[in-house]
Amino acid sequence: MSFLYVLPNLISLARIGIVPVVIWALLDGSGDLALWLFLLAGLSDAVDGYLARRFNARTEFGGYIDPIADKALLMSVYVTLGYLGSLPNWLVILVVFRDMLIVGGVILLQTMGYKVAMAPLLISKVNTAAQVGLVLVVLGGKALAQPDYPWIAGWPVEAMTVLVACTTLFSGAAYVWIWGSRAMVGERQ
C-alpha cells in the first residue's frame, strides 16, 4: 500500500486535530489565527478529496472520516461562535440539531440493516457552503475587528444567517423525507 493511498485519510485526521486549536484561538480572542486555521482546514478538505480522486485512493474509512472531520470543525465553530455571541443561539441549535438528526438517522438505519450511501444531497452541499461562508464572514469580522470595517458585522452576517437557516431546514427535511420514506416501505439499498 503506497503512502499516497493513505494520505487523504491522514489529511482528514489532521483536520480533526485542528478543531481544538481553532476553538482555542476563538476563545482566546485570536480571530486572525482562527480564520487562518479555518481556511487551512478548508484547503485540506479540498486537497484530500483531490488526492483521493486523483490516485484512486477512495476508501470506506475515508468516506466516513472526511464528513466527520468536516462536521466536527463546523459544529465546534458554530457552538463556539454562539457561545461568544457572534452567531444567534437559535441558528447554532438549528445547525447542530440538523447534523445530529442526520448522524442519528444514519446510525438508526444501519442498525435496522439498511445500507446508507454516504453521498450528500445537492441541498446539503449548498447548506455546507452557506455554513462555511457564514463562518468566513464572521471570522473575517473578528480578524479585521477595526472600526474601518463595520459592514462585516451588519447585513452580510444577517443575510448569511437567513441563508444558512433556510438551507439547514430544507436539507434536514430532505434527509428525513428520503431516508424515512425508504425505511417506512422497507426499501433497502
N, C-alpha and C positions, 0 to 999 in steps of 0.2 A: 504494500500500500504506500503510495507516494505521499509526500508532505502536502502537495497541492490538493490531494483528495480530502485531507482533514483540515486544511487551512480555513475554509469557510466556517466550519463549526468552531474552531478556535477563536475566530474573529467574533462570532456571536457570543461565545462565553466571555470574551474580553469586554464586550458591550455590557453584559450583565455586571461585570466588575466595575464599570464606570459609574453605574447607578448611584452607589453610596457617595461617591466623590461629588457628583452633580448635586445631590441633596445637601451634602455638607457645604458646598460652595453657596448654594441658595440660602441656607440657614445662617451662614457666616456673613452674608451680605456681599459676597463676591459675585455680583451679577455678570461681570465680564467673563470670569472663569467659567461660570455655569453655562453661559452662552457658547463659549468655545468648546467645552466638553460635549454639550448637546449637539453642536454641529459635527464634532468628531464622531460621535455615536451615529449620527445620521449618515455620514460618509462611510463609516464602517459597514452599515447596513447595505448600502449600495455596493460596496466592494465585495462583501461576502456573497451577495446574490450574483454579481457578475462572475466571480471565480467559480461558484458552484455550476453556473450555466456553461461557462467557457471551457472548463476542464471536466465537464460531465461528473461533477463531484456532489451531486444531489444525494442526500441520504435521508432515511426516515428520521434519524435523530435531528438532522438539520431542519427538517420540515416542522419539527416541534420546537426546537430550541430557538430558532430565529424569531418566530412570533412571540415566544415567551420573553426573549430579550427586549423586543420592541414594546410589549405590554408592560414589562417591569419598569422600563425607562419612562414611558408616557404616564402610567398610573402614578408612579412615585413623584414625578414632576408635578402632575396635576394636584395631587394631595398636598404637596409642599407649597405650591403656589396658592392653593386655597387656604392653607394654614397661615400663610404670610399675608393674606388679604388681597393678593394680586389677581385672583380669579374668584368669581362668586361661588359660594358653597354649594348652591343648587346645581351648578354646572359640574362641579367636581363629583358630587354624588351621582349625577346622571351618567357621567363618563365611566366612573368606577363600577356603578351598578350594571351598565351595559356589558362591560368586559367580564364581570363576574357571572352574569347571566350566560354569556357565550361559553365561558370556561365550564361552568356548571352543566350547561346543555351538552357539551362535548363529553364530559365525564359520564353524565347520565345515559346518553345514547350508547356510548361504548360499553358501559356496564350492562345495558339491555341487549348487547350483542350486535349493535349496528356499527358499521364501519363509517366513520365520519371523515370525509375528504378535507384535508387542511388546505383549502383553497378559498381565499377571501372573495366575497361578492364585490361587484363594482361599487356599490354604495358604501361598502366597508372601506374600500381603498380611498374613496372620496372623503369619508369620515376621518380616516387616519391622516390624510393630507391636511385636512382642515384643523385637526387637533395639533399637528406639528406646526402648522402656520401660526396658530394662536400662541403656542409656546414661544415660537421665534419672535413674534411681535412683543410679547410680554418680557421675555428675556432681553430683547433688544432695548426695550424701555429701561430695564434695570441696568444694563451695561452703559447706556447713554444718559443715565439719570442726571440730566442737566436741564436748567431752565430753557435752554435753546430748543429743546425737543418736546414741547408739551403735546404735540399731536400724537405721540406714541401712546399716551395714556387715554386718549379720547376715543374718537369714532372708530379707529382700526380695531381696537380691542372690543368695543361694543358690537361692531359688525361681525367680527370673527366669532364672538361668543354666540351670537344668534345662529351663525352658520354651523358651528360645532354642535349646538343643541339640536338643531333640525336634523343634521346628518346622523347624529348619535341616535336619535329617536327612530328615524327611518331604517337605519342599519340594524339596530336591535330588533325592531319589529320584523324586518325581513328574515333574520335568522330564526326567530321564534316561529314565524309562519312556515318557512321552508322545512326546518327540522321537525317542527311539531306536526305538520301535515304528513310527513313521511312516517313518523313514529305512530301516529294515530291509525294509519291504514296498514301498518306493518311492512312498509316498503323498505327493504334492506338494500344497501348499495353493494 
